[in-house]
Amino acid sequence: MHKDHATSNAVYGLGLIGAAVYYIQNATSFVDGLLGVLKALVWPAFLVHKVLEFLQM
């Protein structure tokens, strides 16, 4: 059984691009920009962490 995950892949891809642009624009050095690209790859983990942190109150 094969399911099409095109929608979730598109959302992740747009989020990846948006996060990379955000982190690179706010970088003050090349190393910060490079770390920003790496952070952009795992942006869903940051999102889930912040949501769970918020829900704990």
VOSEGU-778255 format. One record per residue: residue number from 1; residue in one letter; x, y, z of N, C-alpha, C, O in turn. Coordinates in steps of 0.05 Angstrom, whole numbers, plus 5000, padded with zeros to 4 digits. Example, Ala and Ser with C-alpha at 12.3 -4.5 7.8 and 13.67 -1.06 7.14 Angstrom:
<rs>
(1, A, (5264, 4886, 5156), (5246, 4910, 5156), (5264, 4934, 5156), (5285, 4934, 5169)),
(2, S, (5257, 4955, 5142), (5273, 4979, 5143), (5258, 5001, 5157), (5268, 5023, 5161)),
</rs>
This chain:
<rs>
(1, M, (5017, 4976, 5000), (5000, 5000, 5000), (5018, 5025, 5000), (5035, 5028, 5018)),
(2, H, (5014, 5042, 4981), (5031, 5066, 4977), (5013, 5091, 4981), (4992, 5094, 4968)),
(3, K, (5021, 5109, 4999), (5006, 5134, 5003), (5023, 5157, 4992), (5047, 5157, 4994)),
(4, D, (5009, 5176, 4982), (5022, 5200, 4970), (5024, 5221, 4992), (5004, 5229, 5004)),
(5, H, (5049, 5230, 4998), (5054, 5249, 5019), (5063, 5276, 5007), (5079, 5290, 5019)),
(6, A, (5053, 5282, 4983), (5062, 5306, 4969), (5055, 5331, 4985), (5072, 5350, 4985)),
(7, T, (5032, 5332, 4998), (5025, 5357, 5012), (5043, 5361, 5036), (5053, 5384, 5040)),
(8, S, (5049, 5340, 5052), (5067, 5344, 5075), (5095, 5350, 5066), (5109, 5365, 5079)),
(9, N, (5103, 5339, 5044), (5130, 5345, 5033), (5132, 5374, 5024), (5152, 5387, 5028)),
(10, A, (5110, 5384, 5012), (5110, 5412, 5003), (5111, 5431, 5027), (5125, 5451, 5026)),
(11, V, (5096, 5425, 5048), (5096, 5441, 5072), (5123, 5442, 5085), (5133, 5463, 5092)),
(12, Y, (5136, 5418, 5087), (5163, 5416, 5098), (5182, 5432, 5081), (5199, 5446, 5091)),
(13, G, (5180, 5429, 5055), (5198, 5443, 5036), (5196, 5473, 5039), (5216, 5487, 5039)),
(14, L, (5171, 5483, 5039), (5168, 5512, 5042), (5177, 5522, 5069), (5189, 5543, 5072)),
(15, G, (5173, 5506, 5090), (5183, 5513, 5116), (5213, 5513, 5117), (5225, 5530, 5130)),
(16, L, (5226, 5494, 5103), (5255, 5493, 5102), (5266, 5518, 5088), (5285, 5530, 5098)),
(17, I, (5254, 5526, 5066), (5263, 5550, 5052), (5259, 5575, 5069), (5277, 5591, 5071)),
(18, G, (5236, 5577, 5081), (5230, 5600, 5098), (5248, 5602, 5122), (5258, 5623, 5129)),
(19, A, (5253, 5579, 5135), (5271, 5579, 5158), (5300, 5586, 5150), (5314, 5601, 5164)),
(20, A, (5309, 5575, 5127), (5336, 5581, 5118), (5339, 5611, 5112), (5359, 5624, 5119)),
(21, V, (5319, 5623, 5098), (5320, 5651, 5093), (5320, 5668, 5118), (5336, 5686, 5121)),
(22, Y, (5304, 5660, 5137), (5303, 5675, 5163), (5329, 5673, 5177), (5340, 5694, 5186)),
(23, Y, (5340, 5649, 5180), (5366, 5646, 5195), (5389, 5660, 5180), (5406, 5672, 5193)),
(24, I, (5390, 5659, 5154), (5411, 5671, 5139), (5409, 5701, 5140), (5430, 5715, 5143)),
(25, Q, (5385, 5712, 5139), (5382, 5741, 5141), (5390, 5752, 5168), (5400, 5775, 5170)),
(26, N, (5386, 5736, 5189), (5393, 5745, 5216), (5421, 5737, 5224), (5429, 5743, 5247)),
(27, A, (5436, 5725, 5207), (5463, 5716, 5213), (5482, 5741, 5213), (5480, 5758, 5196)),
(28, T, (5500, 5741, 5232), (5520, 5763, 5233), (5547, 5754, 5223), (5565, 5771, 5221)),
(29, S, (5550, 5729, 5218), (5576, 5719, 5207), (5570, 5694, 5189), (5548, 5684, 5189)),
(30, F, (5590, 5686, 5175), (5588, 5662, 5158), (5580, 5638, 5174), (5564, 5621, 5166)),
(31, V, (5592, 5635, 5198), (5587, 5611, 5215), (5558, 5612, 5224), (5545, 5591, 5225)),
(32, D, (5548, 5635, 5231), (5520, 5637, 5239), (5501, 5629, 5216), (5481, 5616, 5220)),
(33, G, (5508, 5638, 5192), (5493, 5630, 5168), (5493, 5600, 5163), (5473, 5588, 5156)),
(34, L, (5517, 5588, 5167), (5519, 5559, 5163), (5503, 5544, 5184), (5489, 5525, 5178)),
(35, L, (5504, 5553, 5209), (5488, 5541, 5230), (5458, 5545, 5225), (5442, 5528, 5231)),
(36, G, (5451, 5568, 5213), (5424, 5573, 5206), (5413, 5553, 5185), (5390, 5544, 5187)),
(37, V, (5430, 5546, 5166), (5422, 5526, 5146), (5417, 5499, 5159), (5398, 5485, 5153)),
(38, L, (5435, 5492, 5177), (5431, 5467, 5192), (5406, 5467, 5209), (5392, 5447, 5211)),
(39, K, (5401, 5490, 5222), (5376, 5493, 5238), (5352, 5491, 5220), (5331, 5479, 5229)),
(40, A, (5353, 5501, 5196), (5331, 5500, 5178), (5323, 5472, 5170), (5300, 5466, 5164)),
(41, L, (5343, 5454, 5171), (5337, 5426, 5164), (5320, 5412, 5186), (5306, 5393, 5180)),
(42, V, (5322, 5422, 5210), (5308, 5409, 5232), (5287, 5428, 5245), (5281, 5425, 5268)),
(43, W, (5276, 5447, 5229), (5257, 5466, 5240), (5233, 5453, 5253), (5223, 5465, 5272)),
(44, P, (5223, 5430, 5244), (5199, 5419, 5257), (5205, 5412, 5287), (5188, 5414, 5304)),
(45, A, (5229, 5404, 5292), (5237, 5397, 5320), (5235, 5422, 5338), (5226, 5420, 5360)),
(46, F, (5245, 5444, 5327), (5243, 5469, 5342), (5214, 5477, 5347), (5207, 5486, 5369)),
(47, L, (5198, 5474, 5327), (5169, 5481, 5329), (5155, 5464, 5350), (5141, 5474, 5367)),
(48, V, (5159, 5438, 5349), (5147, 5420, 5368), (5157, 5426, 5397), (5141, 5426, 5416)),
(49, H, (5182, 5432, 5399), (5193, 5438, 5426), (5180, 5463, 5437), (5172, 5464, 5461)),
(50, K, (5177, 5484, 5421), (5165, 5509, 5430), (5135, 5505, 5437), (5125, 5516, 5457)),
(51, V, (5121, 5489, 5421), (5093, 5484, 5427), (5090, 5469, 5453), (5073, 5476, 5469)),
(52, L, (5106, 5449, 5457), (5104, 5433, 5482), (5113, 5450, 5506), (5101, 5448, 5528)),
(53, E, (5132, 5468, 5502), (5141, 5486, 5523), (5118, 5505, 5530), (5114, 5511, 5554)),
(54, F, (5103, 5515, 5511), (5081, 5533, 5515), (5058, 5519, 5529), (5045, 5530, 5547)),
(55, L, (5053, 5494, 5522), (5030, 5479, 5534), (5035, 5471, 5563), (5016, 5466, 5577)),
(56, Q, (5060, 5470, 5571), (5066, 5463, 5599), (5058, 5484, 5618), (5050, 5478, 5641)),
(57, M, (5059, 5509, 5610), (5052, 5532, 5626), (5066, 5530, 5652), (5063, 5547, 5669)),
</rs>
